[in-house]
Amino acid sequence: MDLPLEEVIGDRFGRYSKYIIQERALPDVRDGLKPVQRRILYAMYEEGNTHDKAFRKSAKTVGTVIGNYHPHGDSSVYEALVRMSQKWKLRQELVEMHGNNGSVDGDPPAAMRYTEARLSGIASELLRDIGKDTVEFIENFDDTSYEPVVLPAKFPNLLVNGSTGISSGYATDIPPHNLGEVIDAVIYKIDHPGASLDKLMEKLPAPDFPTGGIIQGKEGIKKAYETGRGRVVVRGLAEIEQLRGGREQIVITEIPYEVNKANLVKRMDELRIDRKVEGINEIRDETDRTGLRIVIELRKDADSQGVLNYLYKNTDLQVNYNFNMIAISNRTPTLMSLPGLIDAYISHQRDVVLRQSEYDLNKAQARAHIVEGLIYAISILDDVIATIRASQNKKDAKERLIAAYNFTEKQAEAIVMLQLYRLTNTDVTDLEEEASKLRETIARLQEILGNEEVLKKVIKDELRQVKKNHNDDRRTRIEDEIEDITINLEVLVPSEDVVVSLTRDGYIKRTSPRSFGASSVKDLQRKEGDELIQLMEINTTDTLLVFTNKGNYLYIPVHELPEIRWKEMGQHVANIISIPSDERVIKAIPVREFTDKHYILSITRNGMIKKTSLDLYKVQRYSRPINGMNLKKDDEVINVHMTDGNQELFIANNKGYGLWFHESEVNSIGIKAAGVKSMQLKKDEYIINGETFDDLSNPSLFVVTHRGSCKRMNLSQFEQGTRAKRGLAMLRELKRNAHRLVGFHLVGEDTTVQLRTENGTIETVMPLNLKTADRYSNGSFVVDTDQTGAVIDSQVEARYRKYFSTNE
């Protein structure tokens, strides 16, 4: 029969998904085991490979598991066996192993032909009474034997050892807990079925990881226990030790759960080598058979707590643990709360103890029946012997006994099988004692089966016995709040002044003042046609905000800039933080401190302006461009300024209109907002540039037209207006070939302006060499555009600037 492909794939994948969800990746809520783990433990139990016997080759166990119960690859079975023996993975190991069973560094275990294994003592509690019909059995894969659907599990293994797994559409992450605390919580829930989560958390406050460490965030734990999902922070245990000579070292003795120690040490050393963190001399892994120990040797002047905080934040010395408590309940993957997990376990134990008691009762009643017949037979022993001697065979003897003395079939069988030496007076006494004990046992078992309170007491007594035999102290410390890690940059990064350069094409670098001082500005290597647009001396502890024409900004700590000699070409910003090829940088603004007393002012080509408090630009993650202004599709940012909120603004458009207004006209808004209108624009008009200046200064206005004309004007020729107005004309309108602005700048005495033409020629102009002109002239021609082509843009030549004063 032909079927559509999508129907076939859907059906097959649905079956496959159901199989791996129910039969592979997720644990059963009752015994906390995945099928492969359950099969390994049961196979070892059946083979007599228990904690009170000698160790046996792992390969033998793996072969038994594959041959009888789990027809899959040997490596997957062996990996599951090994994991159950790793004390850094499980809170209570279920398998004891001789030989190399891997390490916390991620080293692989030895091959199964070299290692030996047996069940641990506590694993025997998972399997205890499995022979008493306590759980369901099903046929194995080839119908040659039987395997248990679930183990009796005399302790709550799912909570004690946790579980992790990924299947189709589901994943689980249940953390390990302390055995004694889990048992106390279960007993409390048995006694108080309606117990609140807060009461349960008094008994079971938090996970208890085998690797110890510190768990932070009581709210996250409570949410996880309440809903099945939640997040906590787990950090390693580190102490700062004093050494001779005033030096200190950080000693780590516990690491977060499931963190690879070798990778952690490697990452720390990479940070030291790359000078991402200052103050570390050496990192040593001194772990030996006595325990884990990582030593971070610090320099004499290092801030130990600052270094430790940096390591918490930038390595796996501190990680997030996300609870996702999904387990198979009633053949269905279910997100479980803590009360739900405990109730499911109690329900399982109730079934196990009832089935166990029923089995023991049937056995005791059967034996009591036999003992009763034996006692009666001994009391009429001579008659019984005579009857048996007169019989032809065993069958005839049984029939005669049943007919003559009303024995049952089973009693008659026991009598004829009785050995002669047992026909003594002492045996009668023993039988009577046995009968008395059996009556007590039967009464006790009937009480368990008929009285719910007695049943609960049995469950609690068994749990208390497990706790008594196997409990140990809590390893993981609990802290209520997640600590907010603050890192003092000046401690972690060497505070030194550097020279940072930025070119129009986006090449950036930092250079030591020594390398810069040994050369001239013109020695800077750059691509043909590229020009230096900024040259500033700032500090490695500062931050650079690099703004792009698309309204984004790049957040770059100065110490993370590549250090390159002055005569060499810088690195493109896209190599530091990836930006699209059609996005270009327009300006870099250094920031020493992100405060709400300063603002970032962005001006766009289509006449929008936006002011945002500087403190909103500070971010924690800066691996990609961050949106700093919401732009319409065809708009772009043309200039950005940092202000103190009290600056004057002058904006010019391509038709030669200029508008002067005060910064207070622009209200401060959110970082991703679109801004407000800066200048009234007509069709085919757009903003050329917008500049800021102090109201006490008296800058000259300098304009450049596409026809190669330049003009300098005094600010006094203009009147201060308000935002979103037309502004005043700065050029005389011509009927033919009118001048159009391509550049506008505020200039001082030493300002030099570079004009770029269509054929790539760069013309340099000193604005103060030009006479002051009025608003209605078109200035003086300084470029022969017939030779060079039209002027396409202009920029103020980059001058070396110490960006922050020494007292800042």
Buried (B, 14 or more C-beta within 10 A) or exposed (E): EEEEEEEEEEEEEEEEBEEBBBEBBBBBBBBBBBBBBBBBBBBBBBBEBBBEEEBBBBBBBBBBBBEBBBEBEBEBBBBBBBBBBBEBBBBBBBBBBBBBBBBBEEEEBBEBEEBBBBBBBBBBBBBBBBEBBBBEEEEBEEEEEBBBBBBBBBBBBBBBBBBBBEBBEBBBBBBBBBBBBBBBBBBBBBEEEEBEEEEBBBBBBBBBBBBBBBBBBBEBBBBBBBBBBBBBBBBBBBEBEEEEEEBBBBBBBBBBBBBBBBEBBEBBBEBBEEBBBBBBEEBEBEBEEEEBBBBBBBEEEBBBBBBBBBBBEBBBBBBEBBBBBBBBBEEEBBBBBBBBBBBBBBEBBBBBBBBBBBBBBEBBBEBBBBBBBBBBBBEEEEEBEEBBEEBEEEEEBBBBBBEEBEBBEEBBBBBBEBEEEEBEEEBBEEBEEBBEEBEEBBEBBBBBBEEEEBBBEBBBEBBEBBBEEBBEEBBBBBBEEBBEBEBEBBBBBEEEEBBBBBBBBBBBBBBBEEBBEEEEBEEBEBEEEBBBBBBBBBBBBBBBBBBBBBBBBBBBBBBBBEEBBBBEBBBBBBEBBEBEEEBBBBBBBBBBEBEEEBBBBBBBBBBBBBBBBBBBBBEEEBEEBBEBBBBEEEBBBBBBBBBEBEBBBBBBBBBBBBBBBBBEBBEBBEBBEBBBEBBBBEEEBBBBBBBBBEEEEEBBBBBBBBBBBBBBBBBEBBEEBEBBBBBBEBBBEEEEEBBBBBBBBBBEEEBBBBBBBEEEBEBEBEBBEBEEBEBEEBBBEBBEBEEBBBBBBBBBBBEEEEBBEEEE
